[in-house]
Amino acid sequence: MPISLIEQFSSRYANKVMWLWATVNALILSLSNKVDWQVEGVDGLNYHGWYLMLSNHRSWTDIVVLCCVFKDRIPMPKFFLKQQLLYVPFLGMACWALDMPFMRRYSREYLLSHPEKRGKDLETTRRSCERFQHIPTTVVNYVEGTRYRSTSHNQSQYKHLLLPKAGGIAYTLAAMGEQFDNIIDVTLAYPDNVENPFKDMLMGKMQRIVVKVNVLPVDDRVLGDYFGDKQFKKQFQLWLGNLWNKKDKELDKLYRE
C-alpha cells in the first residue's frame, strides 16, 4: 500500500479520535458548568476546507473551547508544536499520534555557526505538513507564542494582549499558505472569569465564554517571502499589528460590558 494512503488513513483516524475527545469535553463542560456561550461569525465555514486559525491565548481553557466550538464546523484543529516537544515523555508521543505538525526553527546564532542548515527548518516544516495536502485541515497558531500573564504583559503595548509574533505565522504560511482557503481570526474572552479561567472551569464556576470569529482572505498581504524580502516582512508585520489592534479594542469592549 502506498505510504501516502497509509498517512491519509492515519490522519483521518487521528481526526476521529480528536473529534471524540472534543465531544466528550463539550459534554463534561455542559454538565459541570452553566456556561453562557456567545459565539459569533461562524456561519459559512466549511467542514471540508483548509484554514489557518489565529487566536489570542488566555489559558489552557482555550484548547478545549476551540475544539468544542469548531469540531462540527471545520476540520479538527491541529496545533503547530515545537520539535522539542516530540521528545517529551508521553506528551510527545500523544501529539504525534494525534497527527500534530511539528515545527523546527533554528536560531540566528545557530545559523551563523551552521550556514548549511539555512532553509532546512522550513523544509522540515513543509514535510510535516505534506500529509495535509489531501485532507482538509485547520492549523492553529497562538500568535502571542505563550499564554497571557501579567508579568509578560508588562512588555506589551496592548491592554489585553501580548505582542504578536509574526515569525510563527510566516513559517506556517510559507509551508502551507496556498493550501489555505481562508484565515480564521478568533478572539477569545472569559469576561466573568478573567483571573483563572481554567481553574474556574474545573471547579464548575465558568460563566460566560465569548468566541468572536472574523474570516479573512489569504492574499498578497500574507503570502510572500517573509524571511528574504524586507519590504514584505514590514508589510506583513503591519497587517498583523492592525489585526491585533482591532482585537485589543474588541476585548476592551467585552470587558467593559
C-alpha positions as CSV (number, residue, x, y, z in Angstrom):
1,M,0.0,0.0,0.0
2,P,1.5,3.4,-0.9
3,I,2.8,5.4,2.0
4,S,0.5,8.4,1.1
5,L,-2.6,6.2,1.5
6,I,-1.3,5.0,4.9
7,E,-0.7,8.5,6.0
8,Q,-4.1,9.7,4.9
9,F,-5.8,6.8,6.7
10,S,-3.8,7.5,9.9
11,S,-4.6,11.3,9.7
12,R,-8.3,10.6,9.3
13,Y,-8.2,8.2,12.2
14,A,-6.4,10.8,14.3
15,N,-9.1,13.4,13.4
16,K,-11.8,11.0,14.6
17,V,-10.0,10.5,17.9
18,M,-9.6,14.2,18.3
19,W,-13.3,14.8,17.5
20,L,-14.3,12.2,20.1
21,W,-12.1,13.9,22.7
22,A,-13.6,17.3,21.9
23,T,-17.2,15.9,22.0
24,V,-16.6,14.3,25.4
25,N,-15.1,17.6,26.7
26,A,-18.1,19.5,25.4
27,L,-20.4,17.1,27.3
28,I,-18.4,17.4,30.5
29,L,-18.3,21.2,30.2
30,S,-22.1,21.4,29.7
31,L,-22.8,19.1,32.7
32,S,-20.3,20.8,35.1
33,N,-20.7,24.5,34.2
34,K,-23.7,26.7,33.4
35,V,-22.0,28.4,30.5
36,D,-23.4,31.3,28.6
37,W,-21.9,30.7,25.1
38,Q,-21.6,33.8,22.9
39,V,-20.3,32.6,19.5
40,E,-20.3,35.0,16.5
41,G,-19.2,34.8,12.9
42,V,-19.1,31.1,12.4
43,D,-21.7,30.9,9.6
44,G,-20.4,29.9,6.2
45,L,-17.4,27.9,7.5
46,N,-16.8,24.7,5.6
47,Y,-16.0,21.3,7.2
48,H,-14.2,20.3,4.0
49,G,-12.0,23.4,3.8
50,W,-8.4,24.3,4.7
51,Y,-7.9,27.0,7.3
52,L,-5.2,28.8,9.3
53,M,-6.7,29.9,12.6
54,L,-5.1,32.8,14.6
55,S,-6.2,33.3,18.2
56,N,-5.2,35.1,21.3
57,H,-4.2,32.8,24.2
58,R,-5.7,33.4,27.6
59,S,-5.3,30.0,29.3
60,W,-5.3,26.2,28.9
61,T,-9.1,26.5,28.6
62,D,-8.6,27.9,25.0
63,I,-7.7,24.5,23.6
64,V,-10.9,22.9,25.0
65,V,-13.0,25.9,23.9
66,L,-11.7,26.0,20.3
67,C,-12.2,22.3,19.8
68,C,-15.7,22.4,21.3
69,V,-16.8,25.3,19.2
70,F,-15.3,24.3,15.9
71,K,-15.4,20.5,15.9
72,D,-18.5,20.3,13.7
73,R,-17.9,23.4,11.7
74,I,-14.4,23.0,10.3
75,P,-11.7,20.2,10.2
76,M,-10.4,19.3,13.6
77,P,-7.8,21.9,14.8
78,K,-4.1,20.9,14.5
79,F,-1.8,22.8,16.8
80,F,1.7,23.6,15.5
81,L,4.2,22.4,18.1
82,K,7.9,22.9,18.6
83,Q,10.0,20.0,17.5
84,Q,11.4,19.7,21.1
85,L,8.0,18.6,22.4
86,L,8.3,15.4,20.3
87,Y,10.9,14.2,22.8
88,V,8.9,14.9,26.0
89,P,7.8,11.6,27.5
90,F,4.1,10.7,27.0
91,L,3.2,14.2,25.7
92,G,5.3,14.0,22.6
93,M,4.0,10.5,21.7
94,A,0.4,11.6,22.2
95,C,0.8,14.7,20.0
96,W,2.5,12.6,17.3
97,A,-0.3,10.0,17.5
98,L,-2.9,12.8,17.1
99,D,-1.1,13.9,13.9
100,M,0.0,17.3,15.2
101,P,2.5,19.1,12.9
102,F,5.9,19.8,14.4
103,M,7.9,23.0,13.6
104,R,11.7,23.2,13.9
105,R,13.3,26.6,13.9
106,Y,17.0,27.3,14.1
107,S,18.2,30.5,15.9
108,R,20.1,33.2,14.2
109,E,23.2,32.3,16.2
110,Y,22.9,28.6,15.2
111,L,22.6,29.5,11.5
112,L,25.7,31.7,11.7
113,S,27.7,28.7,13.0
114,H,25.9,26.2,10.7
115,P,25.1,28.1,7.4
116,E,24.4,24.8,5.7
117,K,21.3,24.4,7.8
118,R,19.7,27.6,6.4
119,G,16.3,26.8,4.9
120,K,16.3,23.3,6.4
121,D,13.9,24.2,9.2
122,L,11.3,25.4,6.7
123,E,11.9,22.3,4.7
124,T,11.2,20.2,7.8
125,T,8.0,22.1,8.5
126,R,6.8,21.6,4.9
127,R,7.4,17.9,5.1
128,S,5.5,17.8,8.4
129,C,2.5,19.4,6.5
130,E,2.6,17.3,3.4
131,R,0.0,14.8,4.6
132,F,-2.5,17.7,4.9
133,Q,-2.5,18.4,1.2
134,H,-5.2,15.7,0.6
135,I,-7.1,16.0,3.9
136,P,-9.0,19.2,4.9
137,T,-7.1,20.7,7.8
138,T,-7.2,23.5,10.3
139,V,-3.9,24.7,11.6
140,V,-4.0,26.8,14.8
141,N,-1.4,29.4,15.7
142,Y,-1.4,31.2,19.0
143,V,0.2,34.4,17.7
144,E,1.4,35.6,21.1
145,G,3.6,32.5,21.5
146,T,2.5,31.9,25.1
147,R,-0.4,32.3,27.5
148,Y,-1.3,35.7,28.7
149,R,0.4,36.6,32.0
150,S,0.6,39.8,33.9
151,T,4.4,39.6,34.0
152,S,4.6,39.1,30.2
153,H,2.0,41.8,29.6
154,N,4.3,44.5,31.2
155,Q,6.3,44.5,27.9
156,S,3.2,44.8,25.7
157,Q,1.7,47.9,24.1
158,Y,-1.7,46.3,24.3
159,K,-4.2,46.4,27.1
160,H,-5.4,42.8,26.9
161,L,-2.9,41.1,24.7
162,L,0.7,40.2,24.4
163,L,2.8,41.3,21.5
164,P,2.1,39.2,18.4
165,K,5.0,37.1,17.0
166,A,4.9,37.2,13.2
167,G,7.6,34.6,12.6
168,G,5.5,31.6,13.5
169,I,2.6,32.6,11.3
170,A,5.0,33.4,8.5
171,Y,6.5,29.9,8.8
172,T,3.1,28.3,8.6
173,L,2.1,30.4,5.6
174,A,5.4,29.6,3.9
175,A,4.8,25.9,4.4
176,M,1.1,25.7,3.5
177,G,-0.1,29.2,2.5
178,E,-1.5,28.4,-0.9
179,Q,-3.5,25.5,0.5
180,F,-5.5,27.6,2.9
181,D,-8.9,28.8,1.8
182,N,-9.1,31.4,4.5
183,I,-7.6,32.7,7.7
184,I,-9.9,32.4,10.7
185,D,-9.2,35.2,13.2
186,V,-10.6,34.2,16.6
187,T,-11.0,36.4,19.7
188,L,-11.4,34.5,22.9
189,A,-12.6,36.0,26.2
190,Y,-13.9,34.9,29.6
191,P,-15.3,38.2,30.8
192,D,-16.5,36.9,34.2
193,N,-13.5,34.5,34.9
194,V,-10.6,36.7,33.9
195,E,-8.1,35.7,36.6
196,N,-8.0,31.9,36.3
197,P,-10.5,30.6,33.7
198,F,-9.0,27.1,33.6
199,K,-9.3,26.7,37.4
200,D,-12.8,28.1,37.3
201,M,-13.8,25.7,34.6
202,L,-12.6,22.7,36.6
203,M,-14.5,23.9,39.6
204,G,-17.7,24.5,37.7
205,K,-17.6,28.3,38.0
206,M,-17.2,29.2,34.3
207,Q,-20.0,31.7,33.5
208,R,-19.5,33.2,30.0
209,I,-17.4,32.2,27.1
210,V,-17.1,34.6,24.2
211,V,-15.8,33.5,20.8
212,K,-15.8,36.1,18.0
213,V,-14.7,35.0,14.5
214,N,-13.6,37.1,11.6
215,V,-12.9,35.2,8.3
216,L,-10.1,36.8,6.3
217,P,-8.8,36.2,2.8
218,V,-5.4,34.6,2.0
219,D,-4.0,37.2,-0.3
220,D,-0.8,39.1,-1.2
221,R,-0.8,40.8,2.2
222,V,0.1,37.4,3.8
223,L,1.8,35.4,1.0
224,G,5.4,36.2,0.3
225,D,9.0,35.7,1.4
226,Y,8.9,36.9,5.0
227,F,12.5,35.8,5.7
228,G,14.1,37.1,2.5
229,D,12.0,40.1,1.5
230,K,12.4,43.1,3.9
231,Q,9.6,45.0,2.2
232,F,7.1,42.1,2.5
233,K,8.2,41.5,6.1
234,K,7.4,45.1,7.0
235,Q,4.0,44.8,5.2
236,F,3.2,41.5,7.0
237,Q,4.1,42.9,10.4
238,L,1.9,46.0,9.7
239,W,-1.0,43.7,8.7
240,L,-0.6,41.7,11.9
241,G,-0.3,44.8,14.0
242,N,-3.5,46.2,12.7
243,L,-5.3,42.9,13.3
244,W,-4.0,42.9,16.9
245,N,-5.1,46.5,17.5
246,K,-8.6,45.6,16.4
247,K,-8.6,42.5,18.6
248,D,-7.4,44.6,21.7
249,K,-10.2,47.1,21.1
250,E,-12.8,44.3,20.8
251,L,-11.6,42.7,24.1
252,D,-11.7,46.1,25.8
253,K,-15.3,46.5,24.8
254,L,-16.1,43.0,26.0
255,Y,-14.6,43.5,29.4
256,R,-16.4,46.8,29.9
257,E,-19.9,45.2,29.3
